[in-house]
């Protein structure tokens, strides 16, 4: 980005942080993955404009993933909290993410039987 210009993105992961980081980095390198996240879309936009940029990472919090017992997902709740409460940390996040359901609950769904 231009000197002084700063964008931020809040994300979450149910996998180890190192795994999620590697996936993000792949989405920055492989154009076929450029639409994976709002962050990767922004990185590709900068790259296509020939702009230089740097990415720094920081863990904002830790929470438990979806629990089939409580029917709640601490990860999704925490992510939404940061997007709502700390807007300056989520300039690239779409507000439509706030209404999205928990994608971690799907691992508890039964697969259709053939």
C-alpha positions in Angstrom: 0.0 0.0 0.0 1.0 3.6 -0.2 3.3 4.8 2.5 1.1 5.4 5.6 -1.9 3.5 4.1 -2.9 0.6 6.3 -5.6 -2.0 5.8 -6.5 -4.6 8.4 -8.3 -8.0 8.4 -9.7 -10.1 11.2 -9.9 -13.8 10.5 -10.2 -17.0 12.4 -9.0 -20.6 12.2 -10.1 -23.9 13.5 -6.8 -25.4 12.4 -3.4 -24.6 13.9 -2.3 -21.0 13.2 0.7 -22.2 11.2 -1.7 -24.1 8.8 -3.9 -21.1 8.3 -0.9 -18.9 7.7 0.4 -21.2 5.1 -3.0 -21.2 3.4 -3.1 -17.4 3.3 0.4 -17.3 1.8 -0.7 -19.7 -0.9 -3.6 -17.5 -1.7 -1.2 -14.6 -2.2 1.0 -16.7 -4.6 -1.6 -18.7 -6.6 -3.9 -16.5 -8.7 -6.5 -19.3 -8.8 -6.9 -18.8 -5.0 -7.1 -15.0 -5.1 -10.8 -14.9 -4.1 -10.4 -17.1 -1.1 -10.6 -14.3 1.5 -11.1 -10.5 1.5 -7.4 -10.3 2.5 -6.2 -12.3 -0.6 -8.5 -10.2 -2.8 -6.8 -7.0 -1.5 -3.3 -8.5 -1.9 -4.0 -9.4 -5.5 -5.4 -5.9 -6.1 -2.1 -4.4 -4.8 0.0 -6.8 -6.8 -1.9 -6.0 -10.0 -1.3 -2.3 -9.4 2.4 -3.0 -8.9 2.3 -1.6 -5.3 4.7 -2.8 -2.6 3.2 -4.1 0.6 4.0 -5.9 3.8 1.8 -8.2 5.8 2.1 -8.6 9.6 0.3 -11.2 11.6 -1.0 -11.0 15.2 -3.1 -13.4 17.2 -5.9 -11.3 18.8 -7.5 -14.0 20.9 -8.2 -17.6 21.3 -11.5 -19.4 21.6 -13.0 -22.9 21.2 -14.5 -24.0 18.0 -18.2 -25.0 17.6 -19.5 -27.3 20.3 -22.3 -29.7 19.4 -23.3 -29.7 23.1 -23.7 -26.0 23.5 -24.5 -25.2 19.9 -22.2 -22.2 20.1 -18.9 -21.4 18.3 -16.5 -19.3 20.4 -14.4 -18.7 17.3 -17.2 -17.1 15.3 -18.4 -15.1 18.2 -14.9 -13.7 18.9 -14.4 -12.9 15.2 -17.7 -11.0 15.1 -16.8 -9.2 18.4 -13.6 -7.9 16.9 -15.2 -6.8 13.6 -18.0 -4.9 15.5 -16.1 -3.5 18.5 -12.7 -2.8 16.8 -13.6 -1.7 13.3 -10.1 -0.3 12.8 -8.8 -3.9 13.0 -11.2 -5.1 10.3 -11.1 -2.5 7.5 -11.1 -5.3 4.8 -13.8 -7.4 6.4 -17.2 -7.2 4.8 -20.0 -6.4 7.2 -22.0 -9.2 5.5 -19.7 -11.6 7.4 -21.6 -10.7 10.6 -24.8 -12.4 9.5 -23.1 -15.5 8.2 -23.7 -18.8 10.1 -21.0 -20.8 11.7 -19.0 -22.8 9.2 -17.5 -25.0 11.9 -20.9 -26.6 12.8 -21.0 -28.4 9.5 -18.5 -31.0 10.7 -21.3 -32.3 12.9 -23.8 -32.7 10.2 -24.7 -36.2 9.0 -23.7 -37.0 5.4 -26.5 -38.0 3.1 -26.7 -41.8 2.8 -26.6 -43.3 -0.7 
